[in-house]
Amino acid sequence: MSIRPPAAVAAAQSVAVLADSTLGVAAATITLSAIPQTYKHLRLMFSGANSGAGAVAELRMRFNNDSVSTYNSQGSKIYSAASVFDNGATYAVLGYITAAASAPRQSIAVLDVADYAGTTLNKVGLTIVGGRADAVAWSSSTHNFPSSVGITRIDLFCDADNFIAGTRVTLLGVG
Amino acid sequence: MTAVRHVIDCTTGEETVEDFTADEQAAADAASALAAKDAADRAAADDVLAKARQVIAAKLDPDTADPSTDALLSALATVVGD
């Protein structure tokens, strides 16, 4: 016997691919614009690497192209030892991705934004990043964005250099 | 080389590649220079650590390790000098 949700619940649940793009050439910034405000939640999935000469690069993000507000990012990361980061800057720190020194290894990141279109509460992002095993292998973090405006745009970039060609970003609208 | 922004319109599905503005490019160049300096500093620090390990090993086992205290002091002076 299988247990299924009521038909009304099943019909109300949906996941839509709002964007799915793979870079043909390296780019410093990936911008997801004109995000529809008709879903309940967003999930952004990232797969790729940074072109810099170091082992890792800092993956950063902004909502709504806002480079003035302070995003408070707090998280933990597994490096050679466990550590935490607490960052207040005009961008959010999602975590740490592999760079050219460890290519062609892949890093992946998942960013969730619940109630992204709501206009009552300030927005929060929640991110998990996994990647290179012998440097930063894993991090999780939260990013508090001091604005209650709906999210219509997300920019991804690194502390320096480019995302390499082949980097893929998928944005899902949920519910 | 001018950095670019890959833009994906989530309503129309259209994708475009735009050149950075002059201000964005200047910021990107500055960030790259800073990252390169950080990498160089990290490499120098790693070198000092390696030499320190050599000196400690020499104290523990003088017969097999190179007791090169001068090398350590020289490396430290280089880093401090930066």
gemmi code that builds the backbone of each chain (N, CA, C; Angstrom):
import gemmi

chains = {
    "A": [
        ("MET", (0.839, -1.184, 0.000), (0.000, 0.000, 0.000), (0.883, 1.247, 0.000)),
        ("SER", (0.617, 2.191, -0.834), (1.389, 3.431, -0.848), (0.553, 4.568, -0.257)),
        ("ILE", (1.256, 5.484, 0.356), (0.572, 6.632, 0.936), (0.825, 7.842, 0.042)),
        ("ARG", (-0.212, 8.432, -0.442), (-0.085, 9.588, -1.328), (-0.708, 10.813, -0.668)),
        ("PRO", (-0.174, 11.997, -0.996), (-0.810, 13.210, -0.460), (-2.161, 13.412, -1.123)),
        ("PRO", (-3.052, 14.117, -0.464), (-4.344, 14.424, -1.098), (-4.119, 15.116, -2.437)),
        ("ALA", (-5.027, 14.911, -3.361), (-4.862, 15.453, -4.706), (-4.678, 16.963, -4.685)),
        ("ALA", (-5.394, 17.631, -3.791), (-5.290, 19.092, -3.756), (-3.900, 19.533, -3.349)),
        ("VAL", (-3.283, 18.770, -2.413), (-1.928, 19.108, -1.977), (-0.938, 18.828, -3.089)),
        ("ALA", (-1.071, 17.666, -3.731), (-0.152, 17.309, -4.798), (-0.204, 18.321, -5.933)),
        ("ALA", (-1.409, 18.782, -6.249), (-1.544, 19.730, -7.353), (-0.904, 21.070, -7.016)),
        ("ALA", (-0.895, 21.404, -5.727), (-0.364, 22.706, -5.342), (1.158, 22.713, -5.298)),
        ("GLN", (1.764, 21.539, -5.264), (3.213, 21.469, -5.157), (3.828, 21.396, -6.549)),
        ("SER", (4.836, 22.202, -6.770), (5.498, 22.142, -8.064), (6.910, 22.684, -7.923)),
        ("VAL", (7.757, 22.225, -8.803), (9.121, 22.746, -8.885), (9.360, 23.148, -10.334)),
        ("ALA", (9.751, 24.372, -10.544), (9.979, 24.857, -11.897), (11.437, 25.280, -12.063)),
        ("VAL", (12.000, 24.965, -13.196), (13.355, 25.413, -13.507), (13.259, 26.826, -14.078)),
        ("LEU", (13.708, 27.797, -13.309), (13.639, 29.191, -13.750), (14.842, 29.571, -14.596)),
        ("ALA", (15.958, 28.897, -14.368), (17.164, 29.149, -15.161), (18.076, 27.943, -15.048)),
        ("ASP", (18.765, 27.648, -16.129), (19.745, 26.561, -16.116), (20.768, 26.890, -17.187)),
        ("SER", (21.948, 27.296, -16.756), (22.927, 27.791, -17.718), (24.322, 27.273, -17.392)),
        ("THR", (25.046, 26.913, -18.433), (26.439, 26.497, -18.301), (27.309, 27.498, -19.045)),
        ("LEU", (28.328, 28.017, -18.378), (29.172, 29.038, -18.991), (29.958, 28.452, -20.156)),
        ("GLY", (29.850, 29.115, -21.315), (30.660, 28.727, -22.467), (32.049, 29.325, -22.386)),
        ("VAL", (32.130, 30.503, -21.776), (33.411, 31.165, -21.531), (33.428, 31.624, -20.085)),
        ("ALA", (34.627, 31.832, -19.544), (34.748, 32.264, -18.147), (34.037, 33.586, -17.938)),
        ("ALA", (33.467, 33.748, -16.753), (32.782, 34.996, -16.414), (33.060, 35.336, -14.961)),
        ("ALA", (33.200, 36.635, -14.688), (33.482, 37.073, -13.324), (32.228, 37.069, -12.462)),
        ("THR", (31.096, 37.316, -13.107), (29.826, 37.378, -12.383), (28.762, 36.602, -13.138)),
        ("ILE", (27.939, 35.904, -12.406), (26.759, 35.257, -12.985), (25.544, 35.940, -12.370)),
        ("THR", (24.706, 36.484, -13.225), (23.531, 37.229, -12.765), (22.250, 36.503, -13.148)),
        ("LEU", (21.431, 36.244, -12.167), (20.099, 35.683, -12.406), (19.118, 36.831, -12.214)),
        ("SER", (18.545, 37.308, -13.305), (17.709, 38.502, -13.235), (16.255, 38.159, -13.523)),
        ("ALA", (15.390, 39.137, -13.283), (13.959, 39.012, -13.583), (13.369, 37.724, -13.002)),
        ("ILE", (13.722, 37.441, -11.743), (13.196, 36.235, -11.085), (11.703, 36.431, -10.818)),
        ("PRO", (10.849, 35.556, -11.346), (9.410, 35.706, -11.124), (9.079, 35.655, -9.628)),
        ("GLN", (8.052, 36.379, -9.233), (7.673, 36.452, -7.811), (6.506, 35.513, -7.498)),
        ("THR", (6.340, 34.480, -8.274), (5.136, 33.648, -8.197), (5.350, 32.315, -7.492)),
        ("TYR", (6.531, 32.091, -6.934), (6.791, 30.827, -6.229), (6.951, 31.101, -4.738)),
        ("LYS", (6.988, 30.034, -3.965), (7.107, 30.213, -2.513), (8.570, 30.337, -2.083)),
        ("HIS", (9.403, 29.494, -2.693), (10.797, 29.436, -2.265), (11.711, 29.327, -3.483)),
        ("LEU", (12.986, 29.638, -3.266), (13.990, 29.490, -4.321), (15.063, 28.513, -3.886)),
        ("ARG", (15.549, 27.757, -4.827), (16.767, 26.954, -4.591), (17.708, 27.182, -5.758)),
        ("LEU", (18.924, 27.630, -5.444), (19.945, 27.840, -6.457), (21.004, 26.750, -6.312)),
        ("MET", (21.313, 26.093, -7.404), (22.336, 25.046, -7.380), (23.500, 25.485, -8.262)),
        ("PHE", (24.697, 25.407, -7.711), (25.919, 25.845, -8.387), (26.857, 24.659, -8.508)),
        ("SER", (27.473, 24.531, -9.661), (28.508, 23.530, -9.869), (29.618, 24.181, -10.678)),
        ("GLY", (30.839, 24.187, -10.155), (31.890, 24.842, -10.920), (33.144, 25.060, -10.126)),
        ("ALA", (33.938, 26.025, -10.579), (35.217, 26.315, -9.950), (35.641, 27.732, -10.325)),
        ("ASN", (36.684, 28.184, -9.623), (37.234, 29.516, -9.844), (38.546, 29.394, -10.633)),
        ("SER", (38.862, 30.431, -11.406), (40.029, 30.365, -12.286), (41.325, 30.824, -11.627)),
        ("GLY", (41.261, 31.300, -10.401), (42.437, 31.854, -9.736), (43.527, 30.827, -9.494)),
        ("ALA", (44.725, 31.329, -9.208), (45.888, 30.451, -9.065), (45.935, 29.737, -7.714)),
        ("GLY", (45.140, 30.203, -6.767), (45.166, 29.586, -5.443), (44.425, 28.270, -5.402)),
        ("ALA", (44.342, 27.705, -4.206), (43.653, 26.427, -4.036), (42.150, 26.608, -3.918)),
        ("VAL", (41.739, 27.687, -3.276), (40.309, 27.926, -3.065), (39.981, 29.395, -3.324)),
        ("ALA", (38.711, 29.665, -3.532), (38.247, 31.038, -3.693), (36.967, 31.208, -2.886)),
        ("GLU", (36.723, 32.439, -2.484), (35.521, 32.728, -1.702), (34.349, 32.964, -2.644)),
        ("LEU", (33.288, 32.205, -2.469), (32.081, 32.362, -3.283), (31.184, 33.394, -2.613)),
        ("ARG", (30.821, 34.433, -3.376), (30.050, 35.541, -2.817), (28.740, 35.724, -3.564)),
        ("MET", (27.819, 36.459, -2.936), (26.496, 36.611, -3.527), (25.893, 37.938, -3.091)),
        ("ARG", (25.083, 38.531, -3.971), (24.275, 39.687, -3.589), (22.845, 39.468, -4.050)),
        ("PHE", (21.911, 39.955, -3.243), (20.506, 39.986, -3.636), (20.193, 41.342, -4.266)),
        ("ASN", (19.350, 41.329, -5.291), (18.796, 42.558, -5.878), (19.866, 43.583, -6.252)),
        ("ASN", (21.066, 43.118, -6.569), (22.163, 44.005, -6.979), (22.434, 45.079, -5.924)),
        ("ASP", (22.198, 44.751, -4.662), (22.393, 45.696, -3.558), (23.834, 45.584, -3.050)),
        ("SER", (24.643, 46.586, -3.405), (26.045, 46.591, -2.977), (26.285, 47.639, -1.896)),
        ("VAL", (25.210, 48.069, -1.245), (25.325, 49.066, -0.180), (25.032, 48.436, 1.183)),
        ("SER", (23.974, 47.634, 1.253), (23.601, 47.015, 2.527), (24.676, 46.051, 3.014)),
        ("THR", (24.713, 45.857, 4.320), (25.634, 44.890, 4.910), (24.943, 43.542, 5.052)),
        ("TYR", (25.538, 42.538, 4.452), (25.042, 41.167, 4.579), (25.843, 40.510, 5.700)),
        ("ASN", (25.185, 40.049, 6.693), (25.904, 39.365, 7.768), (25.924, 37.876, 7.470)),
        ("SER", (27.112, 37.367, 7.185), (27.263, 35.942, 6.885), (27.961, 35.272, 8.050)),
        ("GLN", (27.373, 34.221, 8.530), (27.998, 33.452, 9.598), (27.940, 31.987, 9.216)),
        ("GLY", (29.021, 31.288, 9.490), (29.015, 29.891, 9.111), (30.174, 29.130, 9.700)),
        ("SER", (30.254, 27.882, 9.343), (31.359, 27.042, 9.777), (31.926, 26.350, 8.556)),
        ("LYS", (33.204, 26.048, 8.612), (33.842, 25.390, 7.480), (34.819, 24.347, 7.994)),
        ("ILE", (34.968, 23.316, 7.219), (35.966, 22.301, 7.525), (37.163, 22.568, 6.642)),
        ("TYR", (38.249, 22.953, 7.234), (39.472, 23.218, 6.492), (40.435, 22.134, 6.951)),
        ("SER", (41.659, 22.483, 7.302), (42.513, 21.494, 7.934), (42.013, 21.241, 9.354)),
        ("ALA", (41.287, 22.212, 9.879), (40.598, 22.046, 11.159), (39.292, 22.806, 11.063)),
        ("ALA", (38.368, 22.455, 11.906), (37.083, 23.145, 11.879), (37.265, 24.602, 12.287)),
        ("SER", (36.546, 25.491, 11.639), (36.621, 26.888, 12.008), (35.306, 27.561, 11.625)),
        ("VAL", (35.192, 28.789, 12.005), (33.965, 29.520, 11.729), (34.312, 30.796, 10.992)),
        ("PHE", (33.324, 31.373, 10.325), (33.528, 32.705, 9.783), (32.340, 33.576, 10.124)),
        ("ASP", (32.633, 34.840, 10.308), (31.635, 35.815, 10.720), (31.953, 37.077, 9.941)),
        ("ASN", (31.178, 37.313, 8.915), (31.572, 38.328, 7.964), (30.454, 39.346, 7.776)),
        ("GLY", (30.762, 40.604, 7.953), (29.815, 41.658, 7.644), (30.370, 42.523, 6.535)),
        ("ALA", (29.811, 42.412, 5.344), (30.333, 43.151, 4.199), (29.180, 43.456, 3.258)),
        ("THR", (29.482, 44.128, 2.172), (28.432, 44.480, 1.218), (28.177, 43.350, 0.235)),
        ("TYR", (28.450, 42.146, 0.659), (28.143, 40.935, -0.088), (28.015, 39.807, 0.928)),
        ("ALA", (27.400, 38.724, 0.530), (27.300, 37.564, 1.409), (28.396, 36.570, 1.049)),
        ("VAL", (29.006, 35.969, 2.057), (29.983, 34.909, 1.823), (29.250, 33.577, 1.900)),
        ("LEU", (29.149, 32.904, 0.764), (28.434, 31.626, 0.741), (29.313, 30.486, 1.224)),
        ("GLY", (30.604, 30.556, 0.907), (31.509, 29.474, 1.282), (32.756, 29.535, 0.416)),
        ("TYR", (33.425, 28.404, 0.262), (34.717, 28.378, -0.413), (34.711, 27.292, -1.477)),
        ("ILE", (35.059, 27.696, -2.703), (35.035, 26.746, -3.814), (36.443, 26.500, -4.325)),
        ("THR", (36.592, 25.416, -5.014), (37.895, 25.036, -5.531), (38.353, 26.015, -6.607)),
        ("ALA", (39.662, 26.199, -6.717), (40.215, 27.101, -7.729), (41.182, 26.331, -8.621)),
        ("ALA", (41.856, 27.068, -9.504), (42.614, 26.428, -10.579), (43.696, 25.476, -10.079)),
        ("ALA", (44.256, 25.787, -8.924), (45.334, 24.943, -8.423), (44.877, 23.513, -8.168)),
        ("SER", (43.588, 23.333, -8.021), (43.072, 21.988, -7.772), (42.152, 21.523, -8.900)),
        ("ALA", (42.153, 22.241, -10.035), (41.315, 21.861, -11.177), (41.712, 20.474, -11.670)),
        ("PRO", (40.805, 19.712, -12.267), (39.431, 20.089, -12.597), (38.422, 19.657, -11.546)),
        ("ARG", (38.810, 19.679, -10.312), (37.847, 19.291, -9.269), (36.671, 20.260, -9.227)),
        ("GLN", (35.567, 19.733, -8.823), (34.319, 20.476, -8.835), (33.931, 20.877, -7.419)),
        ("SER", (33.362, 22.029, -7.294), (32.674, 22.391, -6.056), (31.195, 22.554, -6.365)),
        ("ILE", (30.373, 22.245, -5.396), (28.946, 22.465, -5.573), (28.431, 23.292, -4.401)),
        ("ALA", (27.408, 24.062, -4.678), (26.782, 24.874, -3.639), (25.279, 24.842, -3.837)),
        ("VAL", (24.577, 24.838, -2.725), (23.118, 24.906, -2.754), (22.704, 26.064, -1.851)),
        ("LEU", (22.004, 27.034, -2.436), (21.518, 28.200, -1.700), (20.001, 28.155, -1.666)),
        ("ASP", (19.446, 28.158, -0.482), (17.991, 28.184, -0.329), (17.555, 29.550, 0.192)),
        ("VAL", (16.485, 30.073, -0.406), (15.892, 31.322, 0.071), (14.404, 31.067, 0.244)),
        ("ALA", (13.993, 30.950, 1.496), (12.584, 30.684, 1.773), (11.782, 31.975, 1.713)),
        ("ASP", (10.576, 31.880, 1.182), (9.665, 33.036, 1.096), (10.369, 34.232, 0.458)),
        ("TYR", (11.022, 33.972, -0.656), (11.864, 34.993, -1.296), (11.043, 36.171, -1.833)),
        ("ALA", (9.768, 35.935, -2.118), (8.937, 36.999, -2.686), (8.147, 37.747, -1.611)),
        ("GLY", (8.238, 37.294, -0.372), (7.521, 37.949, 0.714), (8.008, 39.375, 0.916)),
        ("THR", (7.155, 40.203, 1.505), (7.525, 41.606, 1.709), (7.408, 42.026, 3.171)),
        ("THR", (7.299, 41.039, 4.075), (7.153, 41.355, 5.498), (8.474, 41.205, 6.251)),
        ("LEU", (9.142, 40.099, 6.001), (10.358, 39.795, 6.762), (11.609, 40.078, 5.934)),
        ("ASN", (12.707, 40.393, 6.640), (13.993, 40.488, 5.949), (14.380, 39.119, 5.410)),
        ("LYS", (15.199, 39.120, 4.384), (15.520, 37.869, 3.701), (16.753, 37.193, 4.310)),
        ("VAL", (16.716, 35.875, 4.247), (17.822, 35.070, 4.747), (18.156, 34.007, 3.704)),
        ("GLY", (19.433, 33.826, 3.454), (19.883, 32.738, 2.594), (20.578, 31.690, 3.434)),
        ("LEU", (20.471, 30.452, 3.014), (21.103, 29.350, 3.728), (21.857, 28.521, 2.698)),
        ("THR", (23.163, 28.339, 2.921), (23.999, 27.740, 1.880), (24.843, 26.594, 2.427)),
        ("ILE", (24.966, 25.570, 1.633), (25.918, 24.495, 1.899), (26.833, 24.399, 0.686)),
        ("VAL", (28.141, 24.341, 0.926), (29.118, 24.232, -0.158), (30.004, 23.020, 0.108)),
        ("GLY", (30.208, 22.236, -0.910), (31.113, 21.091, -0.787), (32.055, 21.070, -1.965)),
        ("GLY", (33.258, 20.555, -1.740), (34.195, 20.569, -2.860), (35.477, 19.839, -2.576)),
        ("ARG", (36.549, 20.526, -2.832), (37.873, 19.927, -2.773), (38.117, 19.259, -1.417)),
        ("ALA", (38.624, 18.054, -1.481), (38.715, 17.267, -0.260), (39.939, 17.594, 0.580)),
        ("ASP", (41.008, 18.108, -0.033), (42.222, 18.315, 0.752), (42.418, 19.779, 1.154)),
        ("ALA", (41.410, 20.606, 0.899), (41.472, 21.979, 1.402), (40.151, 22.239, 2.106)),
        ("VAL", (39.386, 23.198, 1.642), (38.066, 23.406, 2.240), (37.121, 22.385, 1.648)),
        ("ALA", (36.688, 21.444, 2.452), (35.855, 20.365, 1.936), (34.383, 20.692, 2.045)),
        ("TRP", (34.024, 21.468, 3.042), (32.609, 21.668, 3.310), (32.417, 22.949, 4.112)),
        ("SER", (31.340, 23.640, 3.844), (30.982, 24.770, 4.693), (29.473, 24.937, 4.673)),
        ("SER", (28.968, 25.497, 5.728), (27.554, 25.871, 5.753), (27.468, 27.261, 6.347)),
        ("SER", (26.534, 28.039, 5.849), (26.480, 29.425, 6.298), (25.081, 29.996, 6.112)),
        ("THR", (24.850, 31.078, 6.806), (23.600, 31.806, 6.665), (23.929, 33.262, 6.406)),
        ("HIS", (23.059, 33.920, 5.649), (23.323, 35.289, 5.214), (22.070, 36.115, 5.461)),
        ("ASN", (22.214, 37.107, 6.282), (21.061, 37.936, 6.625), (21.100, 39.220, 5.810)),
        ("PHE", (20.069, 39.421, 5.021), (19.990, 40.574, 4.132), (18.947, 41.529, 4.709)),
        ("PRO", (19.371, 42.741, 5.081), (18.469, 43.641, 5.815), (17.454, 44.328, 4.902)),
        ("SER", (16.648, 43.537, 4.236), (15.618, 44.114, 3.366), (14.449, 43.150, 3.271)),
        ("SER", (13.250, 43.696, 3.293), (12.055, 42.863, 3.175), (11.496, 42.864, 1.747)),
        ("VAL", (12.233, 43.445, 0.830), (11.793, 43.480, -0.569), (11.967, 42.084, -1.183)),
        ("GLY", (11.061, 41.698, -2.056), (11.178, 40.410, -2.724), (12.455, 40.304, -3.544)),
        ("ILE", (12.981, 39.088, -3.636), (14.233, 38.881, -4.362), (13.929, 38.728, -5.852)),
        ("THR", (14.449, 39.644, -6.650), (14.247, 39.581, -8.100), (15.545, 39.329, -8.851)),
        ("ARG", (16.654, 39.400, -8.128), (17.948, 39.221, -8.800), (18.966, 38.644, -7.825)),
        ("ILE", (19.778, 37.716, -8.306), (20.875, 37.147, -7.519), (22.140, 37.227, -8.359)),
        ("ASP", (23.198, 37.777, -7.789), (24.506, 37.820, -8.447), (25.474, 36.921, -7.692)),
        ("LEU", (26.171, 36.078, -8.431), (27.218, 35.242, -7.863), (28.566, 35.709, -8.391)),
        ("PHE", (29.566, 35.782, -7.527), (30.911, 36.158, -7.938), (31.880, 35.643, -6.879)),
        ("CYS", (33.175, 35.807, -7.146), (34.187, 35.341, -6.191), (34.992, 36.529, -5.673)),
        ("ASP", (35.862, 36.267, -4.702), (36.688, 37.345, -4.177), (37.655, 37.859, -5.229)),
        ("ALA", (37.968, 37.033, -6.224), (38.828, 37.458, -7.328), (38.665, 36.471, -8.472)),
        ("ASP", (39.056, 36.919, -9.653), (39.108, 36.057, -10.840), (37.718, 35.609, -11.305)),
        ("ASN", (37.700, 34.585, -12.149), (36.468, 34.209, -12.849), (35.939, 32.848, -12.417)),
        ("PHE", (34.677, 32.619, -12.732), (34.173, 31.250, -12.766), (34.668, 30.642, -14.080)),
        ("ILE", (35.146, 29.414, -14.033), (35.683, 28.802, -15.250), (34.540, 28.388, -16.184)),
        ("ALA", (34.865, 28.251, -17.482), (33.897, 27.721, -18.431), (33.484, 26.326, -17.975)),
        ("GLY", (32.225, 26.024, -18.125), (31.718, 24.751, -17.642), (30.985, 24.874, -16.324)),
        ("THR", (31.168, 26.007, -15.660), (30.420, 26.271, -14.423), (28.918, 26.342, -14.753)),
        ("ARG", (28.139, 25.696, -13.928), (26.694, 25.605, -14.215), (25.881, 26.139, -13.037)),
        ("VAL", (24.847, 26.880, -13.366), (23.950, 27.416, -12.346), (22.523, 27.074, -12.726)),
        ("THR", (21.789, 26.544, -11.757), (20.378, 26.220, -11.977), (19.558, 26.883, -10.873)),
        ("LEU", (18.492, 27.548, -11.257), (17.615, 28.186, -10.272), (16.236, 27.531, -10.338)),
        ("LEU", (15.793, 27.056, -9.179), (14.494, 26.401, -9.102), (13.507, 27.259, -8.311)),
        ("GLY", (12.282, 27.328, -8.783), (11.199, 27.920, -8.037), (10.370, 26.800, -7.453)),
        ("VAL", (10.075, 26.866, -6.161), (9.407, 25.770, -5.472), (8.043, 26.224, -4.964)),
        ("GLY", (7.014, 25.424, -5.216), (5.698, 25.642, -4.643), (4.847, 26.628, -5.404)),
    ],
    "B": [
        ("MET", (42.559, 41.883, -19.606), (41.383, 41.415, -20.323), (40.129, 41.836, -19.550)),
        ("THR", (39.143, 42.331, -20.259), (37.921, 42.791, -19.620), (37.117, 41.608, -19.084)),
        ("ALA", (36.720, 41.704, -17.824), (35.879, 40.672, -17.227), (34.456, 40.812, -17.764)),
        ("VAL", (33.725, 39.732, -17.717), (32.355, 39.767, -18.228), (31.373, 39.262, -17.183)),
        ("ARG", (30.114, 39.644, -17.392), (29.014, 39.174, -16.560), (28.101, 38.334, -17.440)),
        ("HIS", (27.806, 37.129, -16.978), (26.887, 36.253, -17.699), (25.503, 36.445, -17.079)),
        ("VAL", (24.579, 36.968, -17.868), (23.252, 37.314, -17.352), (22.202, 36.347, -17.892)),
        ("ILE", (21.413, 35.816, -16.975), (20.328, 34.912, -17.352), (19.015, 35.553, -16.915)),
        ("ASP", (18.165, 35.841, -17.856), (16.847, 36.400, -17.553), (15.906, 35.248, -17.204)),
        ("CYS", (15.469, 35.207, -15.951), (14.678, 34.060, -15.490), (13.226, 34.120, -15.961)),
        ("THR", (12.834, 35.211, -16.574), (11.476, 35.309, -17.113), (11.440, 34.905, -18.577)),
        ("THR", (12.413, 35.403, -19.350), (12.407, 35.120, -20.793), (13.326, 33.962, -21.163)),
        ("GLY", (14.273, 33.629, -20.294), (15.244, 32.590, -20.617), (16.404, 33.093, -21.450)),
        ("GLU", (16.384, 34.365, -21.791), (17.451, 34.938, -22.623), (18.759, 35.018, -21.841)),
        ("GLU", (19.863, 34.703, -22.496), (21.179, 34.797, -21.871), (22.032, 35.786, -22.646)),
        ("THR", (22.728, 36.654, -21.932), (23.610, 37.629, -22.565), (24.921, 37.694, -21.804)),
        ("VAL", (25.959, 38.122, -22.494), (27.259, 38.334, -21.866), (27.609, 39.804, -22.008)),
        ("GLU", (27.837, 40.462, -20.861), (28.098, 41.905, -20.866), (29.504, 42.166, -20.331)),
        ("ASP", (30.197, 43.109, -20.941), (31.489, 43.544, -20.416), (31.298, 44.309, -19.108)),
        ("PHE", (32.265, 44.180, -18.201), (32.253, 44.990, -16.991), (32.390, 46.465, -17.359)),
        ("THR", (31.813, 47.323, -16.537), (32.054, 48.756, -16.680), (33.484, 49.040, -16.213)),
        ("ALA", (33.953, 50.243, -16.489), (35.319, 50.619, -16.090), (35.500, 50.498, -14.578)),
        ("ASP", (34.495, 50.934, -13.823), (34.585, 50.861, -12.355), (34.618, 49.409, -11.882)),
        ("GLU", (33.766, 48.580, -12.486), (33.746, 47.165, -12.099), (35.073, 46.499, -12.440)),
        ("GLN", (35.623, 46.869, -13.598), (36.891, 46.276, -14.013), (38.012, 46.676, -13.057)),
        ("ALA", (38.020, 47.941, -12.644), (39.052, 48.403, -11.712), (38.963, 47.637, -10.397)),
        ("ALA", (37.734, 47.415, -9.922), (37.551, 46.666, -8.671), (38.006, 45.221, -8.837)),
        ("ALA", (37.707, 44.632, -9.993), (38.109, 43.244, -10.243), (39.625, 43.123, -10.313)),
        ("ASP", (40.274, 44.098, -10.957), (41.740, 44.073, -11.053), (42.371, 44.205, -9.669)),
        ("ALA", (41.798, 45.083, -8.850), (42.326, 45.269, -7.497), (42.164, 43.986, -6.679)),
        ("ALA", (41.024, 43.325, -6.836), (40.788, 42.082, -6.095), (41.766, 40.997, -6.531)),
        ("SER", (42.049, 40.935, -7.836), (42.989, 39.922, -8.340), (44.391, 40.173, -7.791)),
        ("ALA", (44.787, 41.458, -7.754), (46.113, 41.791, -7.233), (46.222, 41.419, -5.760)),
        ("LEU", (45.147, 41.668, -5.012), (45.138, 41.339, -3.588), (45.212, 39.828, -3.381)),
        ("ALA", (44.461, 39.092, -4.202), (44.473, 37.634, -4.086), (45.861, 37.077, -4.404)),
        ("ALA", (46.529, 37.672, -5.402), (47.876, 37.203, -5.767), (48.857, 37.474, -4.635)),
        ("LYS", (48.706, 38.653, -3.993), (49.593, 38.980, -2.870), (49.337, 38.030, -1.701)),
        ("ASP", (48.072, 37.726, -1.442), (47.738, 36.787, -0.364), (48.381, 35.431, -0.619)),
        ("ALA", (48.310, 34.980, -1.881), (48.882, 33.675, -2.219), (50.391, 33.681, -2.015)),
        ("ALA", (51.032, 34.793, -2.412), (52.484, 34.899, -2.241), (52.851, 34.929, -0.765)),
        ("ASP", (52.086, 35.677, 0.024), (52.351, 35.752, 1.465), (52.197, 34.381, 2.116)),
        ("ARG", (51.168, 33.658, 1.661), (50.925, 32.328, 2.222), (52.085, 31.387, 1.883)),
        ("ALA", (52.582, 31.502, 0.661), (53.706, 30.657, 0.252), (54.945, 30.986, 1.075)),
        ("ALA", (55.162, 32.293, 1.328), (56.314, 32.696, 2.136), (56.189, 32.170, 3.556)),
        ("ALA", (54.976, 32.243, 4.102), (54.753, 31.740, 5.464), (54.979, 30.230, 5.518)),
        ("ASP", (54.532, 29.528, 4.480), (54.750, 28.083, 4.433), (56.240, 27.769, 4.411)),
        ("ASP", (57.004, 28.618, 3.708), (58.443, 28.420, 3.611), (59.096, 28.591, 4.980)),
        ("VAL", (58.637, 29.602, 5.720), (59.167, 29.832, 7.065), (58.858, 28.639, 7.969)),
        ("LEU", (57.629, 28.136, 7.849), (57.252, 26.974, 8.664), (58.129, 25.773, 8.347)),
        ("ALA", (58.395, 25.583, 7.067), (59.229, 24.443, 6.675), (60.627, 24.573, 7.267)),
        ("LYS", (61.160, 25.790, 7.219), (62.498, 26.005, 7.778), (62.491, 25.835, 9.301)),
        ("ALA", (61.415, 26.301, 9.928), (61.299, 26.134, 11.379), (61.282, 24.651, 11.746)),
        ("ARG", (60.556, 23.888, 10.954), (60.523, 22.443, 11.214), (61.915, 21.841, 11.071)),
        ("GLN", (62.685, 22.347, 10.093), (64.047, 21.863, 9.901), (64.890, 22.127, 11.143)),
        ("VAL", (64.754, 23.354, 11.671), (65.558, 23.730, 12.834), (65.170, 22.887, 14.042)),
        ("ILE", (63.876, 22.710, 14.231), (63.424, 21.897, 15.372), (63.908, 20.461, 15.219)),
        ("ALA", (63.826, 19.964, 14.001), (64.294, 18.599, 13.775), (65.782, 18.482, 14.069)),
        ("ALA", (66.514, 19.547, 13.735), (67.952, 19.527, 13.985), (68.251, 19.472, 15.475)),
        ("LYS", (67.448, 20.183, 16.254), (67.640, 20.149, 17.706), (67.367, 18.757, 18.265)),
        ("LEU", (66.356, 18.128, 17.685), (65.972, 16.810, 18.185), (66.922, 15.727, 17.716)),
        ("ASP", (67.420, 15.901, 16.479), (68.275, 14.870, 15.895), (69.397, 15.539, 15.097)),
        ("PRO", (70.410, 16.051, 15.773), (71.467, 16.845, 15.115), (72.223, 16.069, 14.034)),
        ("ASP", (72.195, 14.771, 14.098), (72.988, 13.999, 13.145), (72.383, 13.962, 11.747)),
        ("THR", (71.062, 14.094, 11.650), (70.420, 13.901, 10.350), (69.813, 15.174, 9.772)),
        ("ALA", (69.587, 16.174, 10.575), (68.915, 17.375, 10.059), (69.900, 18.514, 9.884)),
        ("ASP", (69.493, 19.506, 9.089), (70.329, 20.665, 8.826), (70.033, 21.743, 9.867)),
        ("PRO", (70.983, 21.995, 10.770), (70.723, 22.990, 11.839), (70.868, 24.422, 11.311)),
        ("SER", (70.072, 24.774, 10.348), (70.244, 26.038, 9.662), (69.421, 27.152, 10.310)),
        ("THR", (69.828, 27.565, 11.491), (69.113, 28.637, 12.181), (69.168, 29.929, 11.368)),
        ("ASP", (70.285, 30.140, 10.714), (70.426, 31.357, 9.915), (69.356, 31.418, 8.831)),
        ("ALA", (69.071, 30.255, 8.242), (68.065, 30.227, 7.178), (66.698, 30.622, 7.730)),
        ("LEU", (66.394, 30.131, 8.940), (65.113, 30.478, 9.549), (65.037, 31.970, 9.833)),
        ("LEU", (66.086, 32.507, 10.439), (66.091, 33.922, 10.782), (65.988, 34.785, 9.528)),
        ("SER", (66.659, 34.341, 8.487), (66.609, 35.078, 7.226), (65.190, 35.088, 6.667)),
        ("ALA", (64.545, 33.919, 6.718), (63.185, 33.830, 6.192), (62.232, 34.679, 7.019)),
        ("LEU", (62.406, 34.637, 8.342), (61.552, 35.447, 9.214), (61.727, 36.933, 8.909)),
        ("ALA", (62.978, 37.341, 8.711), (63.253, 38.745, 8.417), (62.577, 39.160, 7.119)),
        ("THR", (62.535, 38.231, 6.162), (61.893, 38.538, 4.877), (60.416, 38.803, 5.068)),
        ("VAL", (59.766, 37.917, 5.837), (58.331, 38.070, 6.056), (58.032, 39.334, 6.853)),
        ("VAL", (58.778, 39.541, 7.930), (58.554, 40.732, 8.749), (58.804, 41.989, 7.929)),
        ("GLY", (59.803, 41.903, 7.060), (60.126, 43.042, 6.207), (58.996, 43.416, 5.286)),
        ("ASP", (58.179, 42.426, 4.863), (57.023, 42.688, 3.995), (55.985, 43.518, 4.718)),
    ],
}
model = gemmi.Model(1)
for chain_id, residues in chains.items():
    chain = gemmi.Chain(chain_id)
    for i, (resn, *xyz) in enumerate(residues, 1):
        res = gemmi.Residue()
        res.name, res.seqid = resn, gemmi.SeqId(i, " ")
        for name, pos in zip(("N", "CA", "C"), xyz):
            atom = gemmi.Atom()
            atom.name, atom.element = name, gemmi.Element(name[0])
            atom.pos, atom.b_iso = gemmi.Position(*pos), 0.0
            res.add_atom(atom)
        chain.add_residue(res)
    model.add_chain(chain)
structure = gemmi.Structure()
structure.add_model(model)
structure.setup_entities()
